[in-house]
């Protein structure tokens, strides 16, 4: 038996219900093999992957209608990967990434709960090289800028795994690290726009945050 407690909740995205296995509460910690500690995850941050955060719901709603044609897509810091499930249901070429040792297991369970087939998963260590991950045309993430060192780490990670012509969409709940992240992405050659997200999530909860959309297009010499 796992040393943590779970619940099952329904997340509605674009009128479609997704049954999600998540942690029962955020006051849990279970790392008997030391995998989370090895990945740099503290006891205080251990449970954060296992909750459907408001920004994740906003990103999932956006991906319900976003153009996926011909794009190889990566979700970073995916946690329970709600947006990835939405894209996968739409037959998008989706890869999920997270550094939490339980993220893959929860993803597999949620795929089964929603009668969805297998989905590609790769460990996503923003400080590492991740050579097996490859490059992507669309990179998405939600609420990924919650620690001071993350703007530089995340920008460098994205730059390593963005295709020559790429779009990056981040939903941010107006955290203080947003400005530094935009500065780092600009330094790496990306242009960007920001816009306010919807004031309410599909479940009726209020939301305050914005979309950060970055693009670059590098001409390939023949």
C-alpha positions in Angstrom: 0.0 0.0 0.0 1.3 3.5 -0.8 2.1 5.7 2.1 -0.1 8.5 0.8 -3.9 9.0 0.4 -5.7 9.8 -2.9 -9.0 11.0 -4.0 -10.9 11.0 -7.4 -12.3 14.2 -8.8 -13.9 15.4 -12.0 -12.3 18.2 -14.0 -14.5 19.6 -16.8 -12.7 21.0 -19.8 -14.6 22.3 -22.9 -17.7 20.4 -21.7 -15.8 17.1 -21.4 -15.3 15.5 -18.0 -12.0 14.0 -17.0 -11.8 11.8 -13.9 -8.6 12.6 -12.1 -6.8 10.7 -9.4 -5.0 13.2 -7.2 -3.7 13.5 -3.7 -6.3 13.8 -0.9 -4.6 16.8 0.6 -1.3 18.8 0.3 -0.1 18.0 3.8 1.4 14.7 2.7 5.0 13.4 2.3 6.1 9.9 1.3 9.6 9.3 -0.1 10.7 5.9 1.3 13.3 5.3 -1.4 14.7 8.8 -1.3 13.7 9.4 -5.0 12.2 12.8 -4.4 15.1 14.0 -2.3 17.5 12.8 -5.0 15.5 14.9 -7.6 15.8 17.9 -5.4 12.2 17.9 -4.1 11.8 19.0 -0.5 9.3 17.5 1.9 7.4 20.8 1.8 7.1 20.7 -2.0 6.6 16.9 -2.4 2.8 17.0 -2.6 2.5 19.9 -5.1 2.5 17.7 -8.1 -0.7 15.9 -7.0 -3.2 18.8 -7.1 -5.1 20.3 -10.0 -4.0 23.9 -9.7 -6.1 26.7 -11.1 -3.5 27.6 -13.7 -3.5 24.0 -14.9 -7.3 24.2 -15.5 -6.8 27.5 -17.5 -4.1 25.8 -19.6 -6.2 22.8 -20.2 -9.1 25.0 -21.4 -6.8 26.7 -23.8 -5.5 23.4 -25.2 -9.1 22.2 -25.8 -9.2 24.6 -28.9 -5.6 25.4 -29.7 -4.3 24.5 -33.2 -2.2 21.3 -32.8 -1.8 20.5 -36.5 1.7 19.1 -37.3 3.1 20.0 -33.9 5.2 18.0 -31.5 4.1 19.1 -28.1 5.7 19.0 -24.6 4.2 19.8 -21.3 6.8 20.9 -18.7 6.3 20.6 -14.9 3.2 18.7 -15.8 2.2 17.4 -12.4 -1.2 15.6 -13.0 -0.9 16.7 -16.7 -4.5 17.7 -17.2 -3.6 19.8 -20.4 -1.8 16.8 -21.7 -4.8 14.6 -21.3 -6.9 17.1 -23.2 -4.4 17.2 -26.1 -4.0 13.4 -26.1 -7.8 13.1 -26.4 -7.6 15.4 -29.4 -4.9 13.0 -30.9 -2.1 15.5 -30.5 1.6 14.4 -30.6 2.0 14.8 -26.9 4.9 14.2 -24.5 4.6 14.7 -20.7 7.5 15.7 -18.5 8.0 16.3 -14.8 10.7 15.6 -12.3 8.5 14.1 -9.5 9.0 10.4 -9.1 5.2 9.7 -8.9 4.1 11.9 -11.8 4.4 9.0 -14.3 2.4 6.6 -12.1 -0.5 9.1 -11.6 -0.5 9.8 -15.4 -0.8 6.2 -16.2 -3.7 5.8 -13.8 -5.5 8.8 -15.1 -5.1 7.6 -18.7 -6.9 4.4 -17.7 -9.6 6.2 -15.8 -10.4 8.2 -18.9 -10.1 5.3 -21.4 -7.1 6.9 -23.1 -4.2 5.0 -24.6 -0.5 5.3 -23.6 1.1 8.7 -23.6 4.8 9.5 -23.9 6.5 10.5 -20.7 10.1 11.7 -20.0 11.7 12.9 -16.9 12.1 16.7 -17.0 15.1 18.0 -15.0 15.4 21.6 -15.8 19.0 21.6 -14.5 20.1 18.6 -16.5 20.7 17.9 -20.2 17.7 15.4 -20.8 19.3 14.1 -24.0 16.4 11.7 -24.7 13.7 14.4 -24.6 14.3 15.9 -28.1 12.9 19.2 -29.5 9.3 20.4 -29.8 7.2 22.8 -31.8 4.9 23.7 -28.9 6.0 23.8 -25.3 3.3 24.4 -22.6 3.3 24.8 -18.8 1.3 26.2 -16.0 2.4 27.8 -12.7 6.0 26.9 -13.2 7.7 30.0 -11.9 7.3 29.7 -8.1 11.0 29.7 -7.0 13.6 32.4 -7.4 16.1 30.4 -9.4 13.6 29.0 -11.8 13.4 31.8 -14.5 16.9 31.2 -15.7 16.7 27.4 -15.3 13.4 27.1 -17.1 14.4 29.5 -20.0 17.6 27.5 -20.6 15.6 24.2 -20.5 13.0 25.5 -22.9 15.7 26.8 -25.3 17.4 23.4 -25.4 14.1 21.6 -26.3 12.5 24.2 -28.6 12.5 23.5 -32.3 14.0 26.1 -34.7 10.5 27.5 -35.1 8.6 27.1 -31.8 5.9 28.5 -29.6 5.9 28.4 -25.9 2.7 29.0 -23.8 3.0 29.5 -20.1 0.0 30.2 -17.8 1.2 32.2 -14.8 -0.8 33.3 -11.8 1.0 36.6 -11.6 3.9 35.3 -9.5 6.9 37.6 -8.9 9.3 35.7 -11.1 7.4 36.4 -14.3 9.4 39.5 -15.3 12.8 37.8 -14.8 11.6 34.8 -16.9 10.4 37.1 -19.8 13.8 38.9 -19.6 15.7 35.6 -19.9 13.6 34.4 -22.8 14.1 37.7 -24.6 17.8 37.4 -24.1 17.7 34.0 -25.8 16.0 35.4 -28.9 12.3 34.9 -28.2 9.6 37.6 -28.8 6.6 37.5 -26.5 3.2 38.7 -25.7 1.1 38.6 -22.6 -2.7 38.7 -22.1 -5.0 38.3 -19.2 -6.5 34.9 -18.7 -10.3 34.4 -18.2 -11.4 35.7 -14.8 -13.2 32.4 -14.1 -12.3 28.8 -14.5 -14.9 26.4 -16.1 -15.9 25.2 -12.7 -16.8 28.7 -11.7 -13.8 29.5 -9.5 -12.3 33.0 -9.8 -8.9 33.2 -11.4 -6.2 35.9 -11.6 -3.3 35.3 -14.0 -2.1 35.6 -17.6 -0.8 33.8 -20.6 2.8 34.3 -21.6 3.3 33.4 -25.2 6.8 33.2 -26.7 7.8 32.6 -30.3 10.9 32.3 -32.4 11.5 31.4 -36.0 15.0 30.5 -37.1 15.7 30.1 -40.8 17.4 26.9 -41.6 20.2 27.2 -44.1 20.0 24.7 -47.0 
